[in-house]
């Protein structure tokens, strides 16, 4: 049982390192993480009194 937990721990650390590496190296390989920037305007009608 301890051997399984140890391998899962190693796998979790490896997955974390892979995720951080992809976040930093992704733009060099064509991954674009920037959100789309669009201006959104909406009329708001305030009812007074």
C-alpha positions, 0 to 999 in steps of 0.5 A: 500500500505504501508503494502505491501511495509513493508512486502516486506522490511521484506522479503528482509531483511530475504532473505539477512540474509538467503543468508549470513547464507547459505554462512557461514554455507553451507560448514558444510552442504556439499555445496562446494563453491570452484572453480575447479582449473585446469591449462590451457596451450595454445600455442601462436604464435606471428608473427613478422615483 
